[in-house]
Amino acid sequence: MTLEQAQRIAALRSRYQVQFEMQMSAATSLNNYDYLDILDRGFDELGLARPSPDVLCDVGCASFWYAATLAAFFRPRQLLGVDLEGHRLFRDGRTRIDYAAGYVARVPHARFVVGDYRRHAEPADLITAWFPFLSAPALLAWRLPLSLLDPAGLFGRIRRNLTPGGLFVMVNHGPAEAALAAEWCVAAGLERAGTDRGAAREPLACGAPRPLPARLSCWRLATASRPDAADIRINQ
Ligand SMILES: C[S@@+](CC[C@H](N)C(=O)[O-])C[C@H]1O[C@@H](n2cnc3c(N)ncnc32)[C@H](O)[C@@H]1O
């Protein structure tokens, strides 16, 4: 680790009052600092204030190893992670549910649900998705069936579950994937929140190597589809 990375981790620890390494392995704690840095920089670059939601739902959370990061950054009253692959078996004989149980146990008001988010009808005022699948190669790399490649179904459900005034936060691999994801968001009835002011800092990049830099974007219900906007039109 470079001196710059160590200093940046110290700043994140102090700002968000976290010490991931006290709760998890060295590798997982570095991955958590990495995700916390993506949120910290991303909101700064978009000029957005951090929301403090009642219900935060993370879509496709894997073992929800970053539940502590979401809790530290957003301080939700309830934190929920949904992934359809809860029964995946790891080399040590444990399943993803076993790992997720360990991660959520350390975070107050957190839970992990095994299920297909496309059928998960539960409103949330903050929805997050880290690296949702948008292409066949990504799914195959995770050894998942191509039948799961359904961005329209996934983003449509996000749109339906997002409460008015709520925020959808998405992280993608690099600018091309982020542009593709943006098209799905718009098609689902979402619009961008925040204004991209450009990269203020280099990514911390202390976690697992990533082929392309993470791109964070924020979305809310498109004005035309907000109930208040419909009311205004009807009343005019
Ligand atoms: C690329 S992985 C990202 C995992 C995690 N967000 C992270 O940052 O480490 C995508 C995850 O989405 C899950 N997933 C894909 N389609 C889903 C669906 N329809 N409902 C719930 N989870 C889904 C997969 O099982 C996988 O764990």
The ligand as an SDF file (V2000), in Angstrom:
LIG
                    3D

 27 29  0  0  0  0  0  0  0  0999 V2000
  -21.5240   -8.5090  -10.7230 C   0  0  0  0  0  0  0  0  0  0  0  0
  -22.2550   -9.1440   -9.2860 S   0  0  0  0  0  0  0  0  0  0  0  0
  -22.0630   -7.7980   -8.1540 C   0  0  0  0  0  0  0  0  0  0  0  0
  -22.1230   -8.2340   -6.7310 C   0  0  0  0  0  0  0  0  0  0  0  0
  -22.0510   -7.1100   -5.7000 C   0  0  0  0  0  0  0  0  0  0  0  0
  -22.9910   -6.0540   -5.9840 N   0  0  0  0  0  0  0  0  0  0  0  0
  -20.6470   -6.5350   -5.5910 C   0  0  0  0  0  0  0  0  0  0  0  0
  -20.4330   -5.3400   -5.8450 O   0  0  0  0  0  0  0  0  0  0  0  0
  -19.7440   -7.2920   -5.2090 O   0  0  0  0  0  0  0  0  0  0  0  0
  -23.9770   -9.1210   -9.6330 C   0  0  0  0  0  0  0  0  0  0  0  0
  -24.8020   -9.8140   -8.5650 C   0  0  0  0  0  0  0  0  0  0  0  0
  -26.1850   -9.6330   -8.9120 O   0  0  0  0  0  0  0  0  0  0  0  0
  -26.8940  -10.8300   -8.6050 C   0  0  0  0  0  0  0  0  0  0  0  0
  -28.1090  -10.8080   -9.4190 N   0  0  0  0  0  0  0  0  0  0  0  0
  -28.2070  -10.8530  -10.7720 C   0  0  0  0  0  0  0  0  0  0  0  0
  -29.4810  -10.7710  -11.1710 N   0  0  0  0  0  0  0  0  0  0  0  0
  -30.2220  -10.6480  -10.0420 C   0  0  0  0  0  0  0  0  0  0  0  0
  -31.6210  -10.5410   -9.7830 C   0  0  0  0  0  0  0  0  0  0  0  0
  -32.5060  -10.5320  -10.7710 N   0  0  0  0  0  0  0  0  0  0  0  0
  -32.0310  -10.4490   -8.4940 N   0  0  0  0  0  0  0  0  0  0  0  0
  -31.1500  -10.4690   -7.4690 C   0  0  0  0  0  0  0  0  0  0  0  0
  -29.8040  -10.5910   -7.6560 N   0  0  0  0  0  0  0  0  0  0  0  0
  -29.3550  -10.6840   -8.9180 C   0  0  0  0  0  0  0  0  0  0  0  0
  -25.9220  -11.9470   -8.9100 C   0  0  0  0  0  0  0  0  0  0  0  0
  -26.2420  -13.1490   -8.2290 O   0  0  0  0  0  0  0  0  0  0  0  0
  -24.5870  -11.3260   -8.4300 C   0  0  0  0  0  0  0  0  0  0  0  0
  -24.3370  -11.6340   -7.0790 O   0  0  0  0  0  0  0  0  0  0  0  0
  1  2  1  0
  2  3  1  0
  2 10  1  0
  3  4  1  0
  4  5  1  0
  5  6  1  0
  5  7  1  0
  7  8  2  0
  7  9  1  0
 10 11  1  0
 11 12  1  0
 11 26  1  0
 12 13  1  0
 13 14  1  0
 13 24  1  0
 14 15  1  0
 14 23  1  0
 15 16  2  0
 16 17  1  0
 17 18  1  0
 17 23  2  0
 18 19  1  0
 18 20  2  0
 20 21  1  0
 21 22  2  0
 22 23  1  0
 24 25  1  0
 24 26  1  0
 26 27  1  0
M  CHG  2   2   1   9  -1
M  END
$$$$
